[in-house]
């Protein structure tokens, strides 16, 4: 009986001291919680072409506020993550209101999701310019 008790105590200490497995599990959980950034947004010529062909410049300018926010201000506000790109692309397609004031953004239902994502990637690429 005494040997059994000693073996259980020993097994408990070995198990308790083996925290590497717990740390690895915690690291994996943390990495899933942290949003994975999108690939670096670089010179997005396709996005620039799409913006130029659209009516975006009616309300937006690159470096100064017009009816809507400047593209540079949007780029400063949002990190180039997949979630932000998707969210902003949805706003391009569906419209929105309230983030930049009371003037609503006109919906653009004819813009495809992929084109809207390319346009947003272009806008977010202006962050460091």
PEKATA-V39490 format. One record per residue. N is the residue number from 1. RES is the residue in three letters. BURIAL is 1 if it has 16 or more other ideal C-beta (glycine too) atoms within 10 Angstrom, else 0. Layout:
n=N res=RES burial=BURIAL
n=N res=RES burial=BURIAL
This chain:
n=1 res=UNK burial=0
n=2 res=UNK burial=0
n=3 res=UNK burial=0
n=4 res=UNK burial=0
n=5 res=UNK burial=0
n=6 res=UNK burial=0
n=7 res=UNK burial=0
n=8 res=UNK burial=0
n=9 res=UNK burial=0
n=10 res=UNK burial=0
n=11 res=UNK burial=0
n=12 res=UNK burial=0
n=13 res=UNK burial=0
n=14 res=UNK burial=0
n=15 res=UNK burial=0
n=16 res=UNK burial=0
n=17 res=UNK burial=0
n=18 res=UNK burial=0
n=19 res=UNK burial=0
n=20 res=UNK burial=0
n=21 res=UNK burial=0
n=22 res=UNK burial=0
n=23 res=UNK burial=0
n=24 res=UNK burial=0
n=25 res=UNK burial=0
n=26 res=UNK burial=0
n=27 res=UNK burial=0
n=28 res=UNK burial=0
n=29 res=UNK burial=0
n=30 res=UNK burial=0
n=31 res=UNK burial=0
n=32 res=UNK burial=0
n=33 res=UNK burial=0
n=34 res=UNK burial=0
n=35 res=UNK burial=0
n=36 res=UNK burial=0
n=37 res=UNK burial=0
n=38 res=UNK burial=1
n=39 res=UNK burial=0
n=40 res=UNK burial=0
n=41 res=UNK burial=1
n=42 res=UNK burial=0
n=43 res=UNK burial=0
n=44 res=UNK burial=1
n=45 res=UNK burial=0
n=46 res=UNK burial=0
n=47 res=UNK burial=1
n=48 res=UNK burial=1
n=49 res=UNK burial=0
n=50 res=UNK burial=1
n=51 res=UNK burial=1
n=52 res=UNK burial=0
n=53 res=UNK burial=0
n=54 res=UNK burial=1
n=55 res=UNK burial=0
n=56 res=UNK burial=1
n=57 res=UNK burial=0
n=58 res=UNK burial=0
n=59 res=UNK burial=0
n=60 res=UNK burial=1
n=61 res=UNK burial=0
n=62 res=UNK burial=0
n=63 res=UNK burial=0
n=64 res=UNK burial=0
n=65 res=UNK burial=0
n=66 res=UNK burial=0
n=67 res=UNK burial=0
n=68 res=UNK burial=1
n=69 res=UNK burial=1
n=70 res=UNK burial=1
n=71 res=UNK burial=1
n=72 res=UNK burial=1
n=73 res=UNK burial=1
n=74 res=UNK burial=1
n=75 res=UNK burial=1
n=76 res=UNK burial=0
n=77 res=UNK burial=0
n=78 res=UNK burial=1
n=79 res=UNK burial=0
n=80 res=UNK burial=1
n=81 res=UNK burial=0
n=82 res=UNK burial=0
n=83 res=UNK burial=0
n=84 res=UNK burial=1
n=85 res=UNK burial=1
n=86 res=UNK burial=0
n=87 res=UNK burial=0
n=88 res=UNK burial=1
n=89 res=UNK burial=1
n=90 res=UNK burial=0
n=91 res=UNK burial=1
n=92 res=UNK burial=1
n=93 res=UNK burial=1
n=94 res=UNK burial=0
n=95 res=UNK burial=0
n=96 res=UNK burial=1
n=97 res=UNK burial=0
n=98 res=UNK burial=0
n=99 res=UNK burial=0
n=100 res=UNK burial=1
n=101 res=UNK burial=0
n=102 res=UNK burial=0
n=103 res=UNK burial=0
n=104 res=UNK burial=0
n=105 res=UNK burial=1
n=106 res=UNK burial=0
n=107 res=UNK burial=0
n=108 res=UNK burial=1
n=109 res=UNK burial=0
n=110 res=UNK burial=0
n=111 res=UNK burial=1
n=112 res=UNK burial=0
n=113 res=UNK burial=0
n=114 res=UNK burial=0
n=115 res=UNK burial=1
n=116 res=UNK burial=1
n=117 res=UNK burial=1
n=118 res=UNK burial=1
n=119 res=UNK burial=1
n=120 res=UNK burial=1
n=121 res=UNK burial=1
n=122 res=UNK burial=1
n=123 res=UNK burial=1
n=124 res=UNK burial=1
n=125 res=UNK burial=1
n=126 res=UNK burial=1
n=127 res=UNK burial=1
n=128 res=UNK burial=0
n=129 res=UNK burial=0
